[in-house]
Amino acid sequence: MSKLVNDTHSSGWSILVILSCLGLIVMFDETMILPAIPDFIQEFNISYSTSSWLLSAYIIAAAVMTPIGGKLSDIYGKKKILLIIMAVYAIGIMAGRFATNIEFMIAARVAQGVGMAMFPIAFSIIREVLPERRLAIGQTIFSSTFSGGAVVGLVGGAVIIQNFGWQATFLAILPVTIALWLIILKFVRIKSQPTTELGIEAGNSSGNASNDRTIDIKGTLALAASIITFLAGISFLEDIGGGDNSSGVYQVAGLFAASAISLVAFIAIEKRVHSPLLDFKIMTSKSFLLPTIILMLVFMSIFMVYLTIPVMVRSPEPFGFGGNAFAVASVQLPFMIVLLIGTITSGFILNRVKNTKLMLLGTAISTIGFFVLLAFHSTENMVSIGLTILAAGLALSISGGFNVILLSVPIQVTGIALGMTLLLNLVGMSLGPALSGFFQETYKGTAPGVAGFYPTDHAYSLIFITAALVSLASVFMAIAVSRIRIKTETIVSD
């Protein structure tokens, strides 16, 4: 018996190592592609507004597919759906390499965004194959690969793009993606427990809907419409930031109105179907909902600042530091390194500190980092220090928040729960850069001897103070979560 237990644990750790490579691959690729945005603008002859869809298309596809992928994995089996989603991601990577126009590239980015749906599935597999007492360490190892891949991508991206062009970023990752797909196919073995076999559906312990293997098409379309129109409205905000643009205002207002209508329709549909795409019983649980909103606010505030830094560094003096791509890497590298170290050590801290307290500590540290950036962002060194503080807080917030969520839902519906969590995180990630772009577009200026208009210090101050206030809100919510006793049973209906 002991040999069987040891073999099971050994297999669980092997699966953890294999699945952790997913974070390395995706973050390596995504970190490298960001410095290439100016190259896309020049080569595809597009505007800055159009170039934003290189990120927006990715986020929209990810936001739509993560809850769907989680639902499919809980119904049809985690490994099967994971391999299918990975195949779509690999096709998107290959398409990106051969893109010759913006339309082709946006289609490739959509396929790559679909690949984001593999992460909640991978999280749920890790929970299934590891014992609960080792879950915090396993979660930390998996999460650390994201920051690890970002470190490698940040350093390697500038070198690859500078010497070989942006196409090489896709070539560098495609063979590794295919190899990992084959490894998962052959070596990852789990006891598949789709909800249709267990007789348990998300939020339905009676099993009345357990034999329903269909996908909620109407709900899926309504959810997709709500997310797409909402994120499109956010992405167009920066287009109306500078000057009188009444048609743009009406366009954005129309998109937000369409998003609200679609959301109402989605909620109405989900309340009537037997097998809903999103489980509102889970959403009504404070032990799930509050940590999920906290993580959304954390990612929103971080992405406001993180994607602002390259503009600040590369803008000419007196609007920025007048640096190049390597200067951007040097300023952000401490952030990535501390995030990597923090995500690794936070798992061990979780074994000694309550997960809700860790989340509270992380949000508090992040808030301090934002106020440091607000008060001291006149030099590259001070910006690096502020980002370093943010990284420490982010690592603790992510580890604590995801651990609360993992332990607050039944194991059979972790795919759905984590899909919902990642969905809201992606909304935060998309909202942050859009707000940052809005401030940068609204508060631009010029100076003698400097050609063109650039964001002023007032724009950066507004970005930092907005991020700080959002982070402060997450602190108050984390205080509320720390007073909640996490119980999985409270989510399952009687």
N, C-alpha and C positions, 0 to 999 in steps of 0.2 A: 504493500500500500504506500509506504513512504517513497519508494522508487517511482511509483506512478505520480505522486504529488510533485516530486522533484522534476520529473520529465515535463509535467504540465507547466510548472513555473518557468522552466528553461525555455519551453516553447513560447510562453507568453512574452518573455524578455526578447527572444529572437524576433517575434512579430513586432514588438515595439521598435526595435532597431530598424527593421525594414520600413515600417510605416513612417518613422521619423524622417526618412529620406525625402518624403513628399514635401515637407516644409523647406528642406534645403533647396530642392529643385525649384519650387515656385518662387521663393523669395530671392534666390540667386538671379532668376530671370527677370522678376519684376523690378528689383533694385537696379539692374543693369539697363533696363529699357528707359528709365526716367531721364537720364542725362542725354538720351538720343532724341528727345522731343524737338529741339531746334533743327536737328538733321531731317526729321520727318517734315517739318514746316517748309524747309528749303527744297527738299527733293520732291515732295508731293505738291508743292506750290499751293499751300493752304494757309488760312488765317490762323491767328492764335486761338480764336473762338472755336474754329473747327478742330483744331488740334486737341482741345479739351475732351473731345469724344474718344480719343485714344484711351483715356482713363475712364470716362463715363460709360462707354460701351462695356468695358470689362466689369465695372461695378454693378451695372444694371443686370447683366447676365448672371453674375454671381448672386446678387440679391434675390433674383427670381428662382434660381435653381437650387440654392441651398436648402430651403424647406422642402422643395419637391424631392431632392435627392435623399434627404433624411427620411421622408415618407416612403419612398420607393425601397430604401434599404431595410426599413422595418417590416415591409410587406414581403419583398421578394428575396431578401438575404443581403447582408452587408457586403460580402466579398464580390458577388456578382455585379451589383450596382457600382461598387468602387472601380472595378475594372472597366466597365462601360464608360464611366465619367473620365477616367484616366485616358482612355482611347480618344475621346473627344478633345481632351486637352492636348494630347500629342498631335492630333490633326491641326489644331489651332496653332501650335508652335511651328509646324512645318509650313503652314500657310503663311505665317508671318515672315518666314525667311524669303518667300518668293513673291511677297506683295509688291506691286508696282504702282499702286494708286491708293488713295485714302479709303475708297470704298472696300477694296480687298483687305486692307489692313484692319479696318473696323470690324469686318466679318471675322477675321482671324482673332481679334481681341475678344469678340463675343464668345467664340469657341474656347478661348483660354479662360474667360470668366466662368464658363460652365464648370471648368475644372475645380473651382473653389468649393464646389459641393462635396468634394471628396474629404474635406477636413472634418466636418461633423461625423461623417461615417467612420473615419479613422479613429476619432476620439471614442466613439461608441464601441468599436472593436477593442481598443485598448482597455476600456473599462471591463469588457467581457472576459478578456484573457488574463488579466492581472487580478490578484487578490486585493480586496478593498484596502488593506493596510499598506499596500505598495502602490496604490493608485496615485497618490500625490507625487511620488518620485517619478512614476511613469509619465504622468501628465507634464511634469516639469521637463523631463528629457525631450518629450515630443515638442513642447512649446519652445524649448531652447533652439531647436533646429531652424525656426523661423528667423530669429535674430542672428543665428550663426550663418545662415544663407545670405542674410542681408549684409553682414560684415564682408563676406567673400565677394558678394555682388557689387558692393560699393567700391571696394578696392579694385577688383578686376574689371568692373564695367568701364571705368575711365580708360584703362589701358586697352581693352579690347576695342572699344568704339574709336579711340584715337588712332589706333594702328591698323585695324581691320574693317572698320565700318560697323553700322548697326546690325547688318545682316548676320554678322558673326555671333551676336548675342543669342540668336535663335539656334544657330548651328552648334553652339557650345553646349546647349542643354538638351537638344533633341535625342542624341544617342543615349544619354543617361536616363531620360524619361522612358524610352523604349525598353532599356535593360531592366529598369525597376518594375515596369509592367509585367515582364516575363518572370521576374523573381517573385512578385506577389502571386502570380498565377500558379507557380509551382510550389512555393514554400509556405505561404500563409494558409494555415488550416484552422478554422474555427468551427465550433459547434453552432451551426446556423440555427437561429431562433426567430424566424419571421413571425410577426404577430398573428398571421393567419393560421400558423401551426399551433401557436400557444393558446389560441382562443382568447387572446387579450388584445384589445384595441386601445389606442391612446385615450386615456380618460374613461375607458369602458371596461370594467372588470367583469361584467356579465358575459361578454363575448358575443352579444347579439350581432355586432357588425363584423365579427372576426372573419367571416367567410367572404366578405366583400373585398375582392382583389382589384377592383376598378380604381382608377384615379379620378379625382374630382376635377373634371375638365372645366366646368363652369367656374368653380372657385379658383382654379389655376389661372384661367384667363382674366378673371377679375383682379386677382392679386397682381398678376403681371402688369395689367393696365395701370393699376394704382401706383406700383413702384416705378414703372417707366415714366409716367407723366410727372410724378413727384420729383424724381431725380433729374429729369429733363428741365423742369422748372427751376430747380436749384442751379443747374449748370448754366442756364441762360441768365441768371441774375447778374452775373458780372458783365454781360453785354449791355445792360441798361444802367450800369453803375456810373458811367461818365457822360453827363449831358442829358438833353431832353430827347427822349425816345418813347413817345406815347405808344407806338405800335408794339414795341418790345414789352412795355408794361402790360398791355392787353394780352399779349401772347403768354407771358409768364402767369398772369392772373387766370387765364383760361386753362393752362396746364395744371395749376394747383386746384382749380375747381373740378376739373376732370378727375384728378387724383382723389379728391374727397368723395366724389360721386362713386367712383370705382371701389373705394374702400368701404363705403356704406353697403354697396351691392355685395361685396365679398363677405362681409360680416353676416348679411342676411342669408346668403347662400350657405355659409358654413354652419349656421344654426339649424338648417333643415336636412343636411346630408347625413347619411349613416356613418360614413368614414371621412371626416373632415381633413383638409390639408393641414390646418393648424388647430391644435387642441386648445380651446378657450378655457377648459378646466385647468390646464397648466398655467395659462396666463393669469388666472385669478389667484394663483398661489403667490403670496408675498415672498416666500423663500426662493421662488424662481423669477418672478417679474422684476423685483427691485434690483437684484444683482445684474440682470440682463440690461436694464436701463442704465445702471451705473457703468457697465462696460461700454455701452453705446456712447455715453457722454465722455468717457475716457478717450475712446478712439476719435471722437469728434474733435476734442480739444487738442489732442496730440497731432492729428493730421492738419489742423489749422496752422500749427507752427512748423511742423516737420517739412511740409511742402512749401513753406514760405522762405525757409533758409536759403535754398539755392538762388532765389531771386535776389535776396538781400546780398549774398556773397558776390554774385556775378554782376550786379548793377554797378555802374561807374560811380566813383566818388563825385559829389558828396552824398549821393543817394544810397550807396552801398560800399562794399569793400574793394570793388574792382578786381576780383579774383577770377580764376578760371575753374574748369571742372575738377582739377586736382585740389584746389582750395576748398571747393564744396565738400569733397571727400574728407579732407583733413578736419574741417569743422564738425562734420557729422560722425566721423569715425568713433570718437569717444562715446557718443550716444549709443551706437551699435554695440560697442564692446561691453559697456556697462549693462546694456539690456541683455546681452548674452550671459554675462556672469550672474546678473540678477535673476534671470529665469531659471538658471541651473540651481542656484543656492536657495531660491524661494521654496522649492519642493522639500528641501530638508527642514526649512523653517516651518513649513506646514505641519510637520510631524510634532512640533513643539508649541506652535502658536495656533489658536483657533482661526479657521479660514476667514471668518467674518472680520476678525481683528486685523488680519493681514491685509484684507481689502481696504479697510479703513485707513491703515497706515500708508498704504500705497497711494490712495487718493490724496491724503494730506501732503505727502512728499511731492507729488506732482503739482499740487497747487502752489507750494513754495517755489518750485522750479519756474512756473509761469510768472510769478511776481518778480523773480530774479531777472528773467528775460525782459520784463516790462521796465524795470529800473536800470538795468545794465545791459544794453545791447549795442553799445557804441564801438566795441572791439570784437574781433573774431574770438579771442580767448574767453571773454565773458559770455559770448553766445555759446561756446562749447561747454562752459561750466553750467549754464542754465539747462542746456540739453542733457548733460550728464545727470543732473538732479531729476529731470523728467524721466530719464530712462530707468533710474532706480525705482521711482514711484510706479511707472508703468509695469515693470516686471512683477512687483508685488500685487498690484491691482488685478492683473490678468490671472496670475496663479490663484489668488484668493477667490476672485469672482467665478472663474470656471470651476473651481473645486466645489464651491457652494452649489452651483447649478448641477454639476454631475451627481451630487449626493442628495439632491432635492427632488429627483424624478425617478420613477421606476425604471429598472434597467431595460425593460422591453421597449421603452419609448424614448431612449436617449437620442436616437437618430433624429426624431422629430424635434425634441427639445433643443438639441444643439443646433439643428438647422434653423430654428426660430431665433436662437441667440445670435448666430452668425449673421442672419438676415438683418437684425437690428444693428449689429456692429457695422455692417456694410453701409447701412443708411447713415450712421454717424461718420464713417470714413468719407462718404461722398459729400455730406453736408459741410464738413470742416474745410476742405479745399475750396468749395464754392463760396463760402463766406469770406475766406481769405482772399480769393480772387476779386470778390465784390469790393472789399476795402482797398485793395491795390489799384483797381480800376478807377474807383471814385476819387481817391486822393493821390493824384499824380502831379508831378511838377517837372520843371526843367531848370537848367542853370547855365550861366555863361560858359561857353566853351564845351558844353555837353550837348551832343546831338540826340534829339528824341526826348520822350517823356518817360519818367520812371516813378515808381511808388515812393512817397515821401516818408519821413520818419513818423509823421502823424498816422499814416496807414499802418505801419508796423506796431505802433503803440496801441491802436485800436484792436489789432489782431491779438496781441498779447493779453490785453485786459479782458477781451471777450473770452478767450480761452481760459483765463484765470477764473472768471466768474462761472463759467460752465463747470470747471473742475471743482470749484467751491460747492456748487450744487451737488456734485457727486459725493462730496465729503459728508454733507448732511444726510444724504440718502444712505450712505454706508453706515452712519451712526444708527439709523433706524434698523438696518439689516442686522447689525451686531446685537440687537436686542431680541432678535427672532430666533427661536429654537428650531433648527432645521429638522423637518420630519418628512420623509418620503411619503408616508402614509396619507398625509393631508392632501395629496394631489390626486390620489386614486378615488374615484367615486364609489360609494357604497352599493 
